[in-house]
Amino acid sequence: MIRLTRSHIQPIGIDFGTDSIKLIQLEVTGQSLAVVAAARRQISPGPWDDPQRVAQIGVLLRQMLRQGGFSGRRIVTALPREMVHVKNIRLPNMPPQELAQAVNFEAAHLFPFEVHDSMVHHIIAGEVRQATDVKQEVIVLAVQPEQVNRYLEQLHNWGLVVESLDIEPAALYRTTERFIRRKEDENGVHALVDVGLQRSQVIIGRGREINFIKTIDLGATHLDESVSRQLGISLAEAGALRRRLGEAADSEDELRRDPVRQAVFDATRSVMMSLAREVSLCLRYYSVTFRGYRPTKIKVMGGQACDNQVLAQLAGNLPIPVEPGRPLLNVNISRMKASDRRGVMSEWSLALGLGMRLVAGPFAPRDGAPRDPYAQRTDLTSAAQVVDLDQATGAVANEQGDEAILDPAAVSQINAATDHANRAPTSSHSSVMEAAHA
């Protein structure tokens, strides 16, 4: 058979998770995606720069690349989330080239390190109405070059050729963005909840643009700890038990008949209610801030999306439907191992988004005029308002019901929280957001 359309092998997307490594490599043929190779291995949990963990990852990576059928050693990966510092600010409307300069000017007061030695990036989240003013909400990101250089050196020592460094929310959102084909899809609002091992993150965007991100300090480890305390078993045993029970759907009859299943459900209920409450506040904040737009469903990403108990408890405590993300939908996965093709495959979300970072063609980023973010101006004065998302989302904590989302009182509370954050000294909180290119 003669292939008339040229194929393009992409760099390997590598997800260095807290307790696992996932590698995936894609082939683009016309408007079709296919998996060339994929592999995953469990690793010891720990920080990214732990020497023992670094040595373990190096050995596993060489084995995976050698045995997994991957083409080349070009890779795209994400910066460890603890490296990326994020702040939300509000600025007056201004042209894009002036906005880039204003963001660099404001960044000097936002982060707990010298920003002139840092990589500063920003995303325009969208227009927001504050009292009678219309402003731009901007997400500002900064990383310290010395940390990025250490990370790059580590990757190079493993024999990898780094094509691009991304950040997790951008990669995760890319798995949803690839389905935007029609003009009417550009106004669709997408809400993603990535439930990780140590923490979770909420990402909300409209069309191709990310508008909101927030990290929540609740994850699978907190669920395992609750089960461990309730049942008097070890943390490892609790995690294994949750994974086994999560693979089957939980009907009310099954919960009543199986006391262990019921005990696990009861043990994790308070954690899941807390997580659902935080997600709900994020949805309300988004609907109040970006009026007229709201998501109609939530997609759960990551390995916990395979846990039916997690999905059921989120669905029971959130005002809109919840479903697992299916990142590899319509992707040819015939070359993946049968053991890696089970279920919704949501655990591959981050690796897939990273593997698509340099995809050209129908999934590529839209063209835009380049701008020089490093051109400095000396005539700028501070006009930014810092938005503390913890305070801003908490401002609607007492509003009840979905109809309260657009209540004027809720709008006033959010604006008041924003003004309070602007007057208070700024403090850094680590999170993740847009791409930080090496």
ZAFI-298303 format. One record per residue (C-alpha): residue in three letters; x negated, y negated, z negated; residue number from 1. Coordinates in steps of 0.1 Angstrom, whole numbers, always signed. Example, Ala and Ser with C-alpha at 12.3 -4.5 7.8 and 13.67 -1.06 7.14 Angstrom:
NODE,aa,px,py,pz,i
NODE,Ala,-123,+45,-78,1
NODE,Ser,-137,+11,-71,2
end
This chain:
NODE,aa,px,py,pz,i
NODE,Met,+0,+0,+0,1
NODE,Ile,-13,-35,+9,2
NODE,Arg,-10,-62,-17,3
NODE,Leu,-1,-95,-1,4
NODE,Thr,-2,-116,-33,5
NODE,Arg,-35,-121,-50,6
NODE,Ser,-38,-112,-86,7
NODE,His,-56,-131,-113,8
NODE,Ile,-71,-114,-144,9
NODE,Gln,-68,-137,-174,10
NODE,Pro,-91,-140,-204,11
NODE,Ile,-84,-117,-233,12
NODE,Gly,-61,-132,-260,13
NODE,Ile,-74,-123,-294,14
NODE,Asp,-53,-126,-325,15
NODE,Phe,-75,-124,-356,16
NODE,Gly,-48,-118,-382,17
NODE,Thr,-52,-116,-419,18
NODE,Asp,-51,-78,-419,19
NODE,Ser,-53,-68,-382,20
NODE,Ile,-69,-76,-348,21
NODE,Lys,-49,-76,-316,22
NODE,Leu,-63,-80,-281,23
NODE,Ile,-43,-83,-249,24
NODE,Gln,-53,-91,-214,25
NODE,Leu,-29,-102,-186,26
NODE,Glu,-28,-100,-149,27
NODE,Val,-8,-127,-130,28
NODE,Thr,+5,-117,-96,29
NODE,Gly,+27,-143,-80,30
NODE,Gln,+54,-150,-106,31
NODE,Ser,+49,-117,-124,32
NODE,Leu,+29,-109,-155,33
NODE,Ala,+14,-75,-163,34
NODE,Val,-7,-62,-192,35
NODE,Val,-41,-50,-181,36
NODE,Ala,-52,-38,-215,37
NODE,Ala,-42,-41,-251,38
NODE,Ala,-55,-28,-284,39
NODE,Arg,-50,-33,-321,40
NODE,Arg,-68,-23,-353,41
NODE,Gln,-63,-28,-390,42
NODE,Ile,-89,-48,-409,43
NODE,Ser,-95,-57,-446,44
NODE,Pro,-76,-88,-456,45
NODE,Gly,-98,-118,-464,46
NODE,Pro,-109,-153,-453,47
NODE,Trp,-123,-157,-418,48
NODE,Asp,-159,-163,-430,49
NODE,Asp,-162,-135,-455,50
NODE,Pro,-195,-117,-446,51
NODE,Gln,-182,-82,-451,52
NODE,Arg,-151,-89,-431,53
NODE,Val,-172,-105,-403,54
NODE,Ala,-194,-74,-401,55
NODE,Gln,-163,-51,-400,56
NODE,Ile,-147,-72,-372,57
NODE,Gly,-179,-72,-351,58
NODE,Val,-180,-34,-352,59
NODE,Leu,-143,-30,-344,60
NODE,Leu,-144,-56,-316,61
NODE,Arg,-172,-38,-297,62
NODE,Gln,-153,-5,-300,63
NODE,Met,-120,-20,-288,64
NODE,Leu,-136,-38,-259,65
NODE,Arg,-156,-8,-248,66
NODE,Gln,-128,+18,-251,67
NODE,Gly,-97,-4,-243,68
NODE,Gly,-102,-9,-206,69
NODE,Phe,-107,-47,-208,70
NODE,Ser,-122,-67,-180,71
NODE,Gly,-151,-89,-190,72
NODE,Arg,-157,-107,-224,73
NODE,Arg,-139,-140,-217,74
NODE,Ile,-115,-147,-245,75
NODE,Val,-90,-173,-259,76
NODE,Thr,-84,-173,-296,77
NODE,Ala,-69,-196,-322,78
NODE,Leu,-87,-216,-348,79
NODE,Pro,-81,-203,-384,80
NODE,Arg,-52,-222,-397,81
NODE,Glu,-71,-234,-428,82
NODE,Met,-94,-253,-404,83
NODE,Val,-66,-274,-389,84
NODE,His,-54,-304,-408,85
NODE,Val,-20,-319,-398,86
NODE,Lys,-2,-351,-406,87
NODE,Asn,+31,-365,-393,88
NODE,Ile,+33,-403,-387,89
NODE,Arg,+57,-427,-371,90
NODE,Leu,+45,-454,-348,91
NODE,Pro,+63,-482,-328,92
NODE,Asn,+70,-473,-292,93
NODE,Met,+40,-480,-270,94
NODE,Pro,+25,-467,-237,95
NODE,Pro,+7,-433,-239,96
NODE,Gln,-28,-448,-235,97
NODE,Glu,-22,-472,-263,98
NODE,Leu,-7,-445,-285,99
NODE,Ala,-38,-424,-282,100
NODE,Gln,-60,-453,-294,101
NODE,Ala,-35,-461,-322,102
NODE,Val,-36,-424,-334,103
NODE,Asn,-74,-424,-336,104
NODE,Phe,-72,-457,-355,105
NODE,Glu,-47,-443,-380,106
NODE,Ala,-65,-410,-384,107
NODE,Ala,-92,-427,-403,108
NODE,His,-68,-431,-433,109
NODE,Leu,-50,-397,-430,110
NODE,Phe,-76,-370,-436,111
NODE,Pro,-100,-362,-465,112
NODE,Phe,-131,-363,-442,113
NODE,Glu,-148,-387,-418,114
NODE,Val,-127,-386,-387,115
NODE,His,-153,-402,-364,116
NODE,Asp,-171,-369,-367,117
NODE,Ser,-140,-348,-362,118
NODE,Met,-119,-337,-333,119
NODE,Val,-86,-355,-334,120
NODE,His,-56,-345,-313,121
NODE,His,-19,-355,-313,122
NODE,Ile,+15,-345,-300,123
NODE,Ile,+43,-369,-294,124
NODE,Ala,+72,-352,-312,125
NODE,Gly,+99,-376,-299,126
NODE,Glu,+118,-408,-306,127
NODE,Val,+134,-412,-340,128
NODE,Arg,+158,-438,-353,129
NODE,Gln,+149,-453,-386,130
NODE,Ala,+174,-479,-398,131
NODE,Thr,+177,-502,-368,132
NODE,Asp,+143,-494,-354,133
NODE,Val,+133,-467,-328,134
NODE,Lys,+99,-452,-334,135
NODE,Gln,+78,-423,-322,136
NODE,Glu,+72,-394,-345,137
NODE,Val,+36,-382,-338,138
NODE,Ile,+19,-350,-351,139
NODE,Val,-18,-357,-357,140
NODE,Leu,-43,-329,-359,141
NODE,Ala,-79,-330,-370,142
NODE,Val,-107,-304,-374,143
NODE,Gln,-142,-308,-386,144
NODE,Pro,-168,-301,-358,145
NODE,Glu,-192,-282,-382,146
NODE,Gln,-164,-257,-390,147
NODE,Val,-156,-252,-354,148
NODE,Asn,-193,-248,-345,149
NODE,Arg,-197,-221,-372,150
NODE,Tyr,-166,-203,-358,151
NODE,Leu,-179,-205,-322,152
NODE,Glu,-213,-192,-333,153
NODE,Gln,-196,-163,-350,154
NODE,Leu,-176,-155,-318,155
NODE,His,-207,-157,-297,156
NODE,Asn,-226,-134,-321,157
NODE,Trp,-199,-108,-313,158
NODE,Gly,-207,-110,-276,159
NODE,Leu,-176,-130,-267,160
NODE,Val,-174,-159,-241,161
NODE,Val,-150,-184,-254,162
NODE,Glu,-129,-200,-227,163
NODE,Ser,-106,-220,-250,164
NODE,Leu,-97,-225,-286,165
NODE,Asp,-60,-228,-293,166
NODE,Ile,-39,-231,-324,167
NODE,Glu,-12,-207,-335,168
NODE,Pro,+20,-227,-331,169
NODE,Ala,+11,-238,-296,170
NODE,Ala,+4,-201,-286,171
NODE,Leu,+35,-188,-303,172
NODE,Tyr,+57,-215,-286,173
NODE,Arg,+41,-206,-252,174
NODE,Thr,+58,-172,-253,175
NODE,Thr,+92,-189,-253,176
NODE,Glu,+82,-218,-230,177
NODE,Arg,+74,-193,-202,178
NODE,Phe,+112,-186,-198,179
NODE,Ile,+119,-223,-190,180
NODE,Arg,+126,-222,-152,181
NODE,Arg,+156,-244,-145,182
NODE,Lys,+161,-281,-151,183
NODE,Glu,+189,-275,-176,184
NODE,Asp,+166,-254,-197,185
NODE,Glu,+144,-285,-204,186
NODE,Asn,+169,-297,-230,187
NODE,Gly,+173,-264,-248,188
NODE,Val,+161,-264,-285,189
NODE,His,+141,-234,-296,190
NODE,Ala,+135,-225,-333,191
NODE,Leu,+108,-199,-341,192
NODE,Val,+100,-185,-376,193
NODE,Asp,+67,-167,-378,194
NODE,Val,+66,-146,-410,195
NODE,Gly,+30,-139,-417,196
NODE,Leu,+12,-120,-444,197
NODE,Gln,+4,-149,-467,198
NODE,Arg,+27,-177,-454,199
NODE,Ser,+53,-184,-428,200
NODE,Gln,+56,-212,-403,201
NODE,Val,+86,-229,-386,202
NODE,Ile,+82,-242,-351,203
NODE,Ile,+109,-261,-333,204
NODE,Gly,+107,-276,-298,205
NODE,Arg,+129,-289,-270,206
NODE,Gly,+122,-277,-236,207
NODE,Arg,+84,-274,-231,208
NODE,Glu,+75,-297,-260,209
NODE,Ile,+69,-289,-297,210
NODE,Asn,+87,-314,-319,211
NODE,Phe,+83,-299,-354,212
NODE,Ile,+61,-276,-374,213
NODE,Lys,+60,-268,-411,214
NODE,Thr,+41,-242,-431,215
NODE,Ile,+59,-223,-459,216
NODE,Asp,+39,-206,-486,217
NODE,Leu,+60,-174,-485,218
NODE,Gly,+51,-143,-465,219
NODE,Ala,+50,-105,-464,220
NODE,Thr,+26,-103,-494,221
NODE,His,+52,-120,-516,222
NODE,Leu,+78,-94,-505,223
NODE,Asp,+53,-65,-513,224
NODE,Glu,+46,-80,-547,225
NODE,Ser,+83,-82,-556,226
NODE,Val,+88,-45,-546,227
NODE,Ser,+56,-35,-565,228
NODE,Arg,+69,-51,-597,229
NODE,Gln,+104,-38,-593,230
NODE,Leu,+95,-2,-586,231
NODE,Gly,+62,+0,-606,232
NODE,Ile,+41,+10,-576,233
NODE,Ser,+9,-3,-561,234
NODE,Leu,+9,-32,-536,235
NODE,Ala,-3,-9,-508,236
NODE,Glu,+25,+16,-516,237
NODE,Ala,+51,-12,-516,238
NODE,Gly,+39,-24,-482,239
NODE,Ala,+41,+11,-468,240
NODE,Leu,+76,+16,-483,241
NODE,Arg,+89,-16,-468,242
NODE,Arg,+75,-8,-434,243
NODE,Arg,+92,+26,-434,244
NODE,Leu,+125,+14,-446,245
NODE,Gly,+124,-17,-423,246
NODE,Glu,+124,+5,-392,247
NODE,Ala,+160,+16,-397,248
NODE,Ala,+190,-6,-398,249
NODE,Asp,+206,-12,-432,250
NODE,Ser,+244,-8,-433,251
NODE,Glu,+262,-13,-466,252
NODE,Asp,+270,+24,-467,253
NODE,Glu,+233,+33,-464,254
NODE,Leu,+223,+8,-491,255
NODE,Arg,+249,+24,-515,256
NODE,Arg,+238,+59,-507,257
NODE,Asp,+200,+53,-509,258
NODE,Pro,+190,+39,-543,259
NODE,Val,+154,+33,-532,260
NODE,Arg,+166,+13,-501,261
NODE,Gln,+189,-7,-524,262
NODE,Ala,+161,-13,-549,263
NODE,Val,+138,-26,-522,264
NODE,Phe,+166,-48,-508,265
NODE,Asp,+173,-62,-543,266
NODE,Ala,+137,-68,-551,267
NODE,Thr,+130,-88,-519,268
NODE,Arg,+163,-108,-521,269
NODE,Ser,+150,-138,-541,270
NODE,Val,+120,-142,-519,271
NODE,Met,+140,-140,-487,272
NODE,Met,+166,-165,-501,273
NODE,Ser,+138,-189,-509,274
NODE,Leu,+124,-185,-474,275
NODE,Ala,+158,-189,-458,276
NODE,Arg,+164,-220,-478,277
NODE,Glu,+131,-236,-466,278
NODE,Val,+140,-227,-430,279
NODE,Ser,+175,-241,-434,280
NODE,Leu,+160,-274,-447,281
NODE,Cys,+137,-275,-416,282
NODE,Leu,+167,-271,-393,283
NODE,Arg,+186,-299,-411,284
NODE,Tyr,+156,-322,-410,285
NODE,Tyr,+153,-316,-372,286
NODE,Ser,+190,-322,-366,287
NODE,Val,+189,-355,-385,288
NODE,Thr,+156,-367,-371,289
NODE,Phe,+162,-358,-335,290
NODE,Arg,+199,-366,-333,291
NODE,Gly,+220,-348,-307,292
NODE,Tyr,+197,-318,-306,293
NODE,Arg,+199,-286,-326,294
NODE,Pro,+189,-250,-320,295
NODE,Thr,+216,-224,-316,296
NODE,Lys,+196,-194,-328,297
NODE,Ile,+164,-185,-346,298
NODE,Lys,+138,-162,-332,299
NODE,Val,+116,-144,-358,300
NODE,Met,+81,-138,-346,301
NODE,Gly,+52,-116,-358,302
NODE,Gly,+51,-82,-374,303
NODE,Gln,+79,-89,-399,304
NODE,Ala,+104,-93,-370,305
NODE,Cys,+103,-55,-368,306
NODE,Asp,+117,-52,-403,307
NODE,Asn,+155,-50,-402,308
NODE,Gln,+158,-59,-439,309
NODE,Val,+140,-91,-433,310
NODE,Leu,+162,-99,-403,311
NODE,Ala,+194,-90,-422,312
NODE,Gln,+185,-112,-452,313
NODE,Leu,+176,-142,-431,314
NODE,Ala,+207,-138,-410,315
NODE,Gly,+228,-137,-442,316
NODE,Asn,+214,-169,-455,317
NODE,Leu,+210,-191,-424,318
NODE,Pro,+238,-211,-406,319
NODE,Ile,+228,-199,-371,320
NODE,Pro,+222,-164,-356,321
NODE,Val,+188,-147,-362,322
NODE,Glu,+172,-124,-337,323
NODE,Pro,+137,-108,-333,324
NODE,Gly,+114,-124,-307,325
NODE,Arg,+107,-103,-276,326
NODE,Pro,+75,-119,-263,327
NODE,Leu,+68,-92,-237,328
NODE,Leu,+103,-92,-222,329
NODE,Asn,+100,-89,-184,330
NODE,Val,+62,-82,-186,331
NODE,Asn,+49,-50,-171,332
NODE,Ile,+36,-31,-201,333
NODE,Ser,+32,+3,-184,334
NODE,Arg,-6,+3,-192,335
NODE,Met,-1,-2,-229,336
NODE,Lys,-3,+28,-252,337
NODE,Ala,+31,+44,-260,338
NODE,Ser,+25,+37,-297,339
NODE,Asp,+21,+0,-289,340
NODE,Arg,+53,-2,-268,341
NODE,Arg,+78,+6,-296,342
NODE,Gly,+106,-17,-307,343
NODE,Val,+108,-54,-299,344
NODE,Met,+69,-57,-299,345
NODE,Ser,+71,-91,-317,346
NODE,Glu,+38,-84,-334,347
NODE,Trp,+21,-92,-301,348
NODE,Ser,+35,-128,-300,349
NODE,Leu,+4,-146,-309,350
NODE,Ala,-20,-125,-288,351
NODE,Leu,+3,-129,-258,352
NODE,Gly,+5,-167,-262,353
NODE,Leu,-33,-169,-264,354
NODE,Gly,-36,-146,-234,355
NODE,Met,-14,-170,-214,356
NODE,Arg,-34,-201,-224,357
NODE,Leu,-51,-205,-190,358
NODE,Val,-23,-190,-168,359
NODE,Ala,-18,-209,-136,360
NODE,Gly,+13,-210,-114,361
NODE,Pro,+49,-209,-127,362
NODE,Phe,+38,-208,-164,363
NODE,Ala,+12,-235,-163,364
NODE,Pro,+14,-267,-182,365
NODE,Arg,+29,-296,-163,366
NODE,Asp,+5,-320,-147,367
NODE,Gly,-2,-352,-165,368
NODE,Ala,-24,-382,-161,369
NODE,Pro,-56,-377,-180,370
NODE,Arg,-64,-403,-207,371
NODE,Asp,-95,-411,-227,372
NODE,Pro,-87,-405,-264,373
NODE,Tyr,-122,-418,-274,374
NODE,Ala,-119,-453,-259,375
NODE,Gln,-119,-475,-290,376
NODE,Arg,-100,-508,-296,377
NODE,Thr,-108,-534,-323,378
NODE,Asp,-75,-553,-321,379
NODE,Leu,-54,-527,-338,380
NODE,Thr,-36,-531,-372,381
NODE,Ser,-20,-503,-390,382
NODE,Ala,+17,-498,-381,383
NODE,Ala,+21,-462,-390,384
NODE,Gln,+44,-446,-415,385
NODE,Val,+32,-413,-430,386
NODE,Val,+59,-386,-430,387
NODE,Asp,+56,-360,-459,388
NODE,Leu,+76,-331,-445,389
NODE,Asp,+79,-315,-480,390
NODE,Gln,+97,-347,-492,391
NODE,Ala,+116,-353,-460,392
NODE,Thr,+130,-318,-458,393
NODE,Gly,+137,-318,-495,394
NODE,Ala,+157,-350,-490,395
NODE,Val,+185,-330,-475,396
NODE,Ala,+183,-301,-501,397
NODE,Asn,+216,-311,-518,398
NODE,Glu,+236,-315,-485,399
NODE,Gln,+259,-285,-482,400
NODE,Gly,+271,-269,-450,401
NODE,Asp,+263,-273,-414,402
NODE,Glu,+285,-303,-410,403
NODE,Ala,+263,-322,-434,404
NODE,Ile,+234,-321,-410,405
NODE,Leu,+243,-353,-393,406
NODE,Asp,+258,-370,-423,407
NODE,Pro,+246,-407,-426,408
NODE,Ala,+237,-401,-462,409
NODE,Ala,+213,-374,-452,410
NODE,Val,+197,-397,-426,411
NODE,Ser,+193,-424,-453,412
NODE,Gln,+177,-399,-477,413
NODE,Ile,+151,-388,-450,414
NODE,Asn,+143,-424,-442,415
NODE,Ala,+139,-432,-479,416
NODE,Ala,+115,-402,-483,417
NODE,Thr,+95,-414,-453,418
NODE,Asp,+92,-449,-468,419
NODE,His,+81,-434,-501,420
NODE,Ala,+55,-413,-485,421
NODE,Asn,+42,-443,-466,422
NODE,Arg,+37,-463,-498,423
NODE,Ala,+21,-434,-517,424
NODE,Pro,-16,-424,-512,425
NODE,Thr,-19,-399,-484,426
NODE,Ser,-30,-364,-492,427
NODE,Ser,-41,-337,-468,428
NODE,His,-22,-304,-464,429
NODE,Ser,-35,-277,-441,430
NODE,Ser,-12,-264,-414,431
NODE,Val,-13,-257,-377,432
NODE,Met,-2,-275,-346,433
NODE,Glu,-13,-283,-311,434
NODE,Ala,-44,-271,-292,435
NODE,Ala,-78,-280,-305,436
NODE,His,-101,-274,-275,437
NODE,Ala,-138,-266,-281,438
end
